[in-house]
Amino acid sequence: MGILAGFLTPHPPLIINEIGKGDEKKVLSTVEGMKDVSNRISQLSPHTIVIISPHGPLFSDGIAVLYEKELTGNFNKFGEYTLEFNKKNDLELVDELTKIMTKKYKLSGALIDKETAEYFGTSHMLDHGTLVPMYFIDQKYPLYKIVAITYGLLSYQDLYKVGIALKEAIENLDRRAVIIASGDLSHRLKDSGPYDYNPVGKLFDEKIIDLLVRKKNEKIISMDPEFCEEAGECGKRSIDILLGALDGSDYETDMISYEGPFGVGYGIVAFENIQNHGRSMVEKIEKSRADYVERIMNKEDSYVKLAREAINQYILYKGELNFLESEYFNIEELKATRRGVFVSIKDSGGLRGCIGTFLPTRNTLGEEIVENAISAATRDPRFPVVEKEEMDDLTITVDILETPTPVENIEELDPEIYGIIVTSEYKRGLLLPNLKGINTVEDQLNIALKKAGIDKNETYSIEKFTVTRHY
């Protein structure tokens, strides 16, 4: 049979009566929309429901799929102790998805059972991004198996291919399946929301809802990651996978509801009457990204070109660029000054690596850039080593740091102008200035302290610095 329908749904626990305790009435359109979704799913009678969530085990280099025979979950961490969920896992579909994803599309995935969850320090239980839609579905149609996926921090092209692999797995097994992209939209619609207000939040919600309804999938997949990050969204990657599962299909869209009274956008969209037509968008999406990166590369200054060449030399040819013998040695500042340097690498999914030094460790600025560019690509513990296949998808920035100065009063700080270094004995954390989504001194300090492992009640010192950013 294949994919019967897809749905974008939010997942705020407060829309559940037992948790909201009256607050759910403030988002009645969302509650009624979720009931509408459960009715539509009941009429389709799927064998399996695949739910893609942001809140399960999260990896930078691949997706995670729960792999116990029976999946369980609850809302205990939200103060609700009566609701318990138990659902059979469609392990046959999980195995088929994993085989296609890893062997055909060369994408990574992790199968999370109790043992692997303990190894990775995560959970093998259903998270609230999965449980909230299940709560409503079960009231109308409890007779289904589940596949619980957590998206990874992959490029949007790779997330789209995860969706294609999911579609192929469903069709190979002739499953009657429904796919749910679970995810809230912007978290920055109001100051009362979980993050500070940002006007980009409203723009993001309006844009993505409009593009979904009009089926402008290429534009959705290719949305600027920095725009999405600034909006404080959590559902874009779930949407990317869902749209990949709809690749090569005609379908009808229905905007069921949208509202955001608590500062978070809750959107519900249906994708129904799905018919295959066989015309894939993969090549078009990949070309769009390649054209974008090429335009960026054509504008790069010498600092960024040096960083890119150092990465290319190391990844492609297993050698380290000798700055002293390179053409860049002719640039006076690169050979005659010493500075701290941070090199940041991004792909279409966002940050791909960032390593730097706040004080110089090399004899020249050029050598500092070379060393930190290689480190950003290969030694950032948050990410796997950059592969040669990724090279054409990377954008790079180089930040040159001025010497840090002590801060006597936090009123001296401005996160748009100054980066900060927080230090407590041997613990130190650094945060660059002018980062998307960091709009207040309090945000900047909290993140820097967290990076350093410093409790906010500890005694610590603050230094500030400015940077010159090269693109």
N, C-alpha and C positions, 0 to 999 in steps of 0.2 A: 504493500500500500504506500509506504513512504510517509512523508511529513504531511499531517492533516491540517495543521495550523501553527502559527507562532504568536506569541504575545510579549509585549513589553509591559512589565508590571513593577511597581515600587515595592518596597519591603519595610515600611516603618512598623515596628511591633505595636505602636499605639493604636493602629486601626483595628486591632483585635480587641473585642469587647472586654475580655478578661484582663487585659493589660491597660487599655485606654481608660477604663472606668469613667466614661463620659466624654473624655477628650476626643474619642473617635467621631463624635457628632460634629466636631469642628472640621472634619474632612469627610463629610458625608458623600461627596461626589466620588471620592476614592473608594470608600467602603462599598458603595453601590456598584462602582465599576468593577471591583474585584468579584463581587457576587455575579455580575454579568459574565465575566470571564469564566467563572466556575460553571455557570449554566451552559455556555457555549462548549466547554470541554466535555461536559456530561453528554451533550448531544452527539459529540464525535466518538465517544467511547474508545479512547486510545488504549493500546496495550501498555505503552510506556510514555512517561512524561520526563523530558530532559530539562533540568533547571540549571541555568548558568548564573552563578552568584559571585559577588566580589568578596564575600566575607568568610570563605573557607580557607584551607591551607593555600597560601599565596607564595609563588615562586617567581623569580625574575626571568628564568630561562625556559619555562614550560608551564603547561596547565596541570592541574591536579584533579583527579577523579576518585571519589570514594569507592572502596573496593571490598567492604564487608558484604556478606550474603544478605544480611538484614541491616538496614540503616535506621538509626534512632536519633531522636533529638528532643529538646524541650526549651522552654523559655525561662529557666530558673534564673539566669543572670539578669532578667528583666523583672524579677520579683514575682513571677507567676509559677506556681508549683503544681498545678493540677493538669496541665496540658502535656501529654506525652505522645510522641509520634513514632510509629514503627512501620517501615515500608520495605518490601522486598526490592533488592537491587537487581537491575537487569544486567547481570554480569556478562552475558553473551554479547550484548550490545557494547558494553565497556571494552571487552576484549577486541571486538571488531574495530571499534573506533581507534583504540590504541595501536593496533596493527597498521591500519591505513595511515594514521597520523605520523607514526614514526618511520615506517618503511617507505611509503610512497611520497610523503611530503617532508620527511627528514625533520620533523618537529619533536620536541621533547615533551614528555608527560610523566607524571608521578602517580602511581596507584597507591592510594592511602588507605591502609587497614590499620588496625590497632598497633601493630608492631612498628610499621613505618611511621605512623604518627608520633609514637614515642621517640623514634630515632630523630625525626626532624623537629621535635618540640612543638608539635601542633595537635590538632584534634581530628579524630576520625568520625565525629558526630556531625549531624546536619546542623548547619548554621542558620541564623535568622533570615538571611537572604533567600534561603530555600524554604524554611518553615513557614514564613508568612504567606506566600502563595499557596503552599500545601494546605494550610489551615482553611482557606476558603474553598479550595478544590474539594477537599475531603467531605465538606458538608453536602455536596451534591453528587460527587463521584469518587468514592474511595478505592475503587477496584482497579488499581494500576500499579505497575512497577515504576521505579524511579532510577534515573541516572543523575547524579549530583556532581556538577563540574564547577571548579573555581578557575576563572580565567587567570592567565599569567601575564606578566609585564612584558609581553612580546610586542613586536612591531604590529601595526594594524594590518599589514599584508599577511603576516603569519596568523594572526587571530582569524582573519577572513578564511584562511586555508584550514584552520581548525574546524570552522563551520562547514566547509566543503567536505572534509573528512567525515564529519558527523552525518551529513546528508548521505554520503556514499555508504556508510555503515548501516544506517537505517534502511536504505533501499536494498542493500545486499541481503539483509535478514528479513526483508518484507515486513517490517514493523509498522504497526499503526502508531504513529508517534506525534506528540505535541512538544514544541520547544518553547520554553519561557526564558526570556532575557530579563533576569531580576536585577533591578538597579534604580536607585533614585537619580534624579537629574541634579541641577545645581543646588549646592548647600549654602549659597551666598545671596539669597534673594532678600534677606532682611538682616538687620543687626541682631535680631532676636534668634536667628538661626544658629547652627553649631559653629559657623565660621563668621568672620566679619563680612558685612555687606560689600558686594562688588557689583557694579552695573553690568559687568560681563555675564553675571549669572542669568539675568533675564534674557539677554541676547542669546546665550547658549540654548536655553530652554526653548525659546521661540524658534530658533534656527533648526534644532534637531527634530522637533516635533513637525515643523513644516516640511522638512526634507523627507522624514519618514512617511508622512501621509502622501507626499507627491512621488515617492519611490525614487528619489534622487540618491541612490545608494553610493555611487562613486564619490559624491560630495561629502556624504556622511563619513565614509571610510577614510577619506583624505583630510578630514578636519585637522587644523593645526593643534598639535598636542599641547602647546603652551596656552592656547585659547581654552582648551578643555580643562587644563589644570587650573587656570585662573578662575574658571567658573566653579571649581570645587565639586565636580561631578563624580559619581561613582559607577554609573551604568554604561558608559560609552563602550567599554571593552566587551561587556555582555552583548550589546547591540551589534558590535562588529562580528562576533561569532554567529549570532542569529542571522544576520544578513548573508554571511558566508553559506549558511545552511540553505538559504533561499536563492543562492547563485544559480543562474540558468533557469529560473522559474518566473512565470507570470502569477500574480496574485492580486487580491483586493485588500485595501487597507481601510480600517475604521478607527477614527479617533474617538475612543470611548470616554475619556475624561482627562482633565489636567487641572491641578490647583497647587498652591504653595503657601498656605496660611501660616506655617511655622518657619518659614524661611528656607524650606527645602521643596524642590519641584517634584511633584508626584504625577507621572504621566502613564496612561494606560492606552496602548495601541494594539489593535488586532491585525494579523496578517492571515487572510483566509482564502478559500477557493484556489488553492495552489495547484498550478499546472506547469509541468516541465516544458521548456522550449529549447533547451540545450545550448544557449548562447552564454558562455561564461564571461565574467567581467575581470578575471584575474589579470590578464595581460594589460588591460586598460588601466587597472589600478596600479600595477607595478610600473607602467610607463609614466603615469602621472607623478608618482613619487620620484622616479629617476630624473624626470625633467625638473622637478623642484630642487632636488639636491644639486643637479648640474648648475642651475641658476645661482644657488648659494655659493658653490665652489668657484664660479667665475668671478665672484665679488670678493673672495677671500684676500685679506692683506698678507704681508710677508710672514707675520708672526703665526698666523693660522696655517699658511702653506707649509711652514717649517714643521709645525706639529703634525700635520697630515702626512707629510713626507716621512717623518720619523715613524709614525704608526705603520704606514705602507711598507717601509723597509723592514720593519720588525715582523709584521704579520705575514707578508707575502714572501719575503726572502730570508727570514730568520737572521737578519743582521741588524746592528745598531748604527744609525746614521752618525757619521763623524762630523759634527758641526764645524770644527776647525778647518776641514777640507771641503766644506760645502759652499755653494754660491751665496748662502745667507751670511757667511762670515764677512762679507763686504758691507753689511748693514751696520753702521757705527754703533747704535744703541745695543744691538744684540751682542757685539763683541766687547764693548767697552764698559758695560754696566753689569751690576749684580742685583737681582731682585728675587723676591718670592714670586712663585708662579702657580696658578691653578689652571689645569686643562680639563675642560668639560666636553664630553662626547654624548651626543643624542642620536637616537634613531626615531622612526615615526611613532614609536610607542612612548617616547619620553627619554629620560636620562638613561644612558648606557654605561657611563663610567665617569668618575670625577676624582682626580688625585692632585694634590699640590703641596707646596711648601710655603709657609708664611714668612720665612726668612731664607735667604739664598744659601744653597748648599754646594753650588758649583762655581767654577771660576768666571763663567760668563752667563749672561741672560739666555743666550742661545742654547747653551748646554743644559740650563735649567728647564727650558721648554722641551727639549728632546727627551730628557729623563722623565719628566712628568707626563708627557704625552704617551710614552710607552707604558708608564705605570697606570694611567687612566684606562688604557685599552686592555691591560693584562693583569693588573694587580689590585683592582678595586674589589674588596672582599664581598661586596653586595651583588656582584655580577660575574657571570662566566667570562672567560677570555674572549675577546672579539675574534670572530672567525673571518676567514678571507672572503666568504660569500656575503658578508655584511658590509664590506668596505664601501660599496657604492650607495649605501643607505645612511651614511653617517654625516652629521653636521658637527662642527667643532667650534668652540670658543676658547680664547686664551685670555686669562685675567692676570695682569701684572700688578703686584701689590706694592704699595708704598709702605715704609717702615711703620709698624704699629705704635700707637701712643697710648699711655694709660688714661682711663676714664675715671674721673672723680665723681661724676653725677650722671645718672642715666638720661637726664634731660639733654646731655650733649649728643645723644645718639639719634640717628635717623636711618631706618633700614633701607631707604632708597639710596642714601649717600655713603653710609659707612658699613663695612663688614665688622664683625666683632670676634674676639677671641676670649673665651672664658677659661680660667685656670684655677684649679684647687689642688695644691701639692703636685702629684704626678699626673693628674687628670686634666685634659685640655680638649676643648671643642672650638671649632672655627666655623663661621657661617659667612658666606660672601654677601655683599650688598645687592640690592635691586633684584631679588628673587621673586618669581611669580608666586602670588598667594601669601607672601609675608608682608603685611601692611602696617604692623605696629611693632614698637620696641618690645612689648611684652611677648609677642609671638616670636620675635627674633631671639630673645633671651631664652625662652622656654625650649626652643628647638636646639640652640647651641648647648644648653645645659644637658639636655637629653643625649645629644651626640657624645658629650664628654663623660656621661655617667655621673654627673654631679647633681646631688639633690638641691633643690632651690633654697633649702634651709641651711645648707652648708655655707661656710665662708669661702668666697671666691673673688678673684680679681677680674676686671674687664679691661680689654684693650680694644681700640678701634683702629680701622685703617681704611684707606680709599683704594680703589682699583681703577685701572684703565682696561676696558674690555675691548678685545680685538675679535672681529668676526671674519 
